[in-house]
Amino acid sequence: MGNFKSFRICDEEMYEYFETLFYQEDQRLPAKWRLEVAREAYGRTERYAPMLLGSKSLLYGAEDAQKQACLLEGFEKFLHEYVGVEGLEELFINNYGVIENHIFLEHDAQGQSKNIREHAKHQMKNAYLGSVLLLDCKYGRDMAKNIYQAQSPITRYLRQEAERIFKRLHPRTAREPLEVELLSVLEEISYKAFMVSALLHDIGYPLAYYLRSAEQMTEYPPYLRILCPMVKVNFAELKSCLLDSRLFQLVEAKEIQKKYQEDDHGVLSALSLLMHFYHNGRVYTLDAMQRCILETAAIAIYRHTDRFPEGERMVYLTDPISYMVRLCDDLQEWDRFKISISGKHNYLQCGRCGRKISESRGNYVCACGQNYRKITQIPNQKVNYICLCDELEIRKDREETRIFLKFHLMKQLEILLEDYRAAYRTQKDLERVELMLRDQTLEPGISLGFFVSNNPVLLIQEMLRESKRSRDEVEDWMENQAEEEKREPLKAFWKAFLEKEKENPFGEQAEGNRLRYGEKAGKFVSDYFGEIYSLYGMLFPKKKGAKGEDEGVMEDGG
Amino acid sequence: MSTKAKVIFVNSFKGGAGKTTLALTHCIDSLFHGKEEYENIIYMDLDILGTGTCFLFRDGRLPEAKCFEKQEAPVEVPLTLDEESGSIYVAYLNPKLKIRSVYGNGHYVNHQGIAAADILHKVVKFIREQVKEVPATLFVLDCAPGFSDMEQAILKECYQQETLGKVEIEEDYVTTLDSAHMKKCIQCLNDTIKALPQLASRRNIQVVLNDIQNYSGYLDTSWSEKVEQGWRDIVGKMRKELCNDNLVIRRWRYSEDIAQLSVYGSESVVENHTEWYVFTEDSYQILYQKEKESKKE
C-alpha cells in the first residue's frame, strides 16, 4: 500500500473520537449539516445520570460507566443539533442498562447460557465504526453516489426525497438540482440515517427478552389469572398504525409479520422506532429531511437481521445504508463480551518454575512442589467476560480498505480449554462477512484480515510471526533463564512444540471437529499454559507505566 | 445519645467567608463538647469549585486514592484535645480539583452536568445509608459557595429525611461583616428561600456573622457602645429583610491565632491545633433568635 490512512478502533479511541467530533467544532461534520433552528436545551442524559452510572458500573466498572454516560450525552447533543427529531433520545437514554444486566444472566431450561452479548454499548460502538468509515474513510460520499443511481425501490425513494429536500432548502431555485447538489443532500441523509440506525438497531432486545420471559411465565402455574396473558400486540394493530411508513410500503407485510412472530429483535427494534413517532402522530410534524432519516433508519434496522439463503447476501448498491448498518454490526467484535458463569478457578502460574498450577478441590499444587490452599469459606463461582477481539485497525488507501480484526492470541488458547469451537464459529461468521464484502460496488473495496484458531501450534506460530522475533532469540532466552527450575520446563515445552509442529495433530487452523481434536488440543494447552504465558510475555512485553510498574494486560504486537 | 441524625449545612455566597473553618468547628466541638451525643461525626467537603480541606490536615492523611468519588466513604481522622481523644470522619473530594478549572475526571471536561449528578448521587446515597445504619450521626456539609442545583438537591433530600422523622437540619450561612458581602448574603438567601417555596416554613436558617476583621478586638473600649449599636443595626436589618420564620443570627468571634497562622504560618493543621476549632460561649453568640411560642395542650 502506498499513501494510506490508518485508524485504530477501540473503546478508548471511540471516546476521544466523539469528544472531538461533537465538542470541538470538528470540520468532518459539515457546518451546513447543523440545524439552524435552535431548540430547547437537551438534558436527558444528565437527568438519568445516576441510573445510567449505577446500572453500567456493575459490569463495566465505575470509570467506563462514566465515559459511557458522557458519550451518551454527546450523542444526545448530536441528535439535538444535527437531526432535530425530538423524542429520539428517549429511545436510547433509558433503563436499557438495567434490563441488560438481567439479560446477561439468561439461561435456558437446560441450564445452558443463552450467550447473549452486550448490546447497549455495542450500539454506540457501531455508530463509531460507521462514523469512521463514512466520514474519515469517505464512504459517505460513495454511498451517496450509489443511492443516486436509484437502482432499487429504497434508493429511488431516497433520491426523490433528496430532490424534495433540496427544493425546500432552495425555494427560489426553479431548476432541477444538479447531480453534485443532490449528492451533497444524499451524503447528509446517509450519515444521519446511519447514525440513528446504529444507535437504535438493538433497542428491541429487551422486548425480545421480555417476550421470552413471558413465555416462561405462561408455563408457570402460579401466573394463572394473576398476570395478563396478552403480552404482545396483535400484528394487525401495528400494521394499521404503520401503513404510511416506508417500511410497510417497501417490504411485504407478510415478511414483516413472519419476523414479528419469531420475536426477531430487528423487527422489534424497527417497529419500536416507528411506533414511537406514529402512535401519537408526531411523525407528521417532522420536516422532509427528518422524516426521511427516520423512515430510512427503520428500514435499515429492520434489515440488519435479514437472513439470506446460501449463496445470497445483502447488496450494497440496492441499499447502501442498510448494508453499512449490517456491516458495522457484524464487524463490531472488539470488547463485545458475553457473560459466562463458571465454577472453574483462575489459571495461576507458579512463581518458582513458571508452570500452570493444577487445582483440585481447593488445593493448588505445582509439579515443582509449591502448593497453595484456597481458604475462602464462602462458596463462589467466577463470572467470565468472554471476548477474544481487542480492537480493529482500518488501513485505507486509494485501492482498498483493509480492516484487521485483532483477536488476542493468548485468549484464543485459553478459550479452547472451555469452548473448543469458539474459534471455528468466529471463523465462519467472518467468512460470511467476507462473502458480503466480495464484488460489491463499494469504492474502494473493503477486505478483512484476521487470525482465529483453536490449533495451539498455529497460534504459537502466529505469536512468533507477529512479534517478529526469531526462533534463535526464543531459544537463547530459554537457555539464559537464570533458574534451572524455570529453564527446564520451558525447554520441555519448546521440545514438545517442535514435535507437534512436525506432526500437526490438531487439525485445521479453525477446526470444527471437537471429538477428534478437542481433547488433544486442550491437553497440550493445559500442560504448557504456564510456559506459553512466559513465552508470550517475552514476545510481547508489558508497557511500563510512568513509575516503572507494569501497566495493563499484555497485548499482541499486531 | 441522640436518636436522630443531624445535618448542618454550611454555605456562604462568597468565598473566604470562613465556611470550612466553621464546618470543622462544628465537628470538633461536637466531638469534644457534645456529651457523646453522636456516635459518628462526619465532615463532608462538597466544594466542587476547589476544596482546601486537604491542606488542613497532616500530609498524607487525605490521599487522592481515598477521595469520596473513589471510595464513597469517609476517612477516619483521630484528634486529641487536652487529654481527650476521638475521631471525626472526613469525606473529601479529589484533591486534584484544586488545580483544575473543571470538575471531575478528564472525561468530564465537556460533561460537567453529569459529573455533578454523579457526585450528588453518591452523596445522597451515602447520607441515606448512614442515617439508616447509624441514626446518631452528625453530618456537617461544607458546600461550594452559592446555591447551585447540587446544594438544592441535597437540601431537598435532607428535608425529605426530616419529613420521615429521621433527621434534623440546620442551615448555616456564613458572611463577613463587609457590607457588600452581607447585602449579597441577604439577597441570595432570600432567593434560596423563594427557590424552595415548599420548604419555606420548615427551614432552620442561621446566619453566622464571621467577625474575621476583628472589629470588636481592634477598637478600644470607648467605641464599645458604638460597636454594640452596630451589631444591633446589622441584626435589625437582617431580621427585616430575611423572609424566614426560624431565623437565628449569630456572631462568631474572630480567632487571632487561626488568622495569623493562616497568613504566615505553616503549622495550622487541624490535628495540631484542635483547640482552635471549638466554640466558647463568648466566641459563638446568638444575637437574635425568634422566640417560639410554646404549644399549650
Boltz contact constraints between the chains, C-beta under 6 A:
constraints:
  - contact:
      token1: [A, 23]
      token2: [B, 110]
      max_distance: 6.0
  - contact:
      token1: [A, 46]
      token2: [B, 113]
      max_distance: 6.0
  - contact:
      token1: [A, 46]
      token2: [B, 114]
      max_distance: 6.0
  - contact:
      token1: [A, 46]
      token2: [B, 117]
      max_distance: 6.0
  - contact:
      token1: [A, 49]
      token2: [B, 114]
      max_distance: 6.0
  - contact:
      token1: [A, 49]
      token2: [B, 117]
      max_distance: 6.0
  - contact:
      token1: [A, 50]
      token2: [B, 121]
      max_distance: 6.0
  - contact:
      token1: [A, 53]
      token2: [B, 118]
      max_distance: 6.0
  - contact:
      token1: [A, 67]
      token2: [B, 107]
      max_distance: 6.0
  - contact:
      token1: [A, 69]
      token2: [B, 114]
      max_distance: 6.0
  - contact:
      token1: [A, 70]
      token2: [B, 107]
      max_distance: 6.0
  - contact:
      token1: [A, 70]
      token2: [B, 111]
      max_distance: 6.0
  - contact:
      token1: [A, 73]
      token2: [B, 111]
      max_distance: 6.0
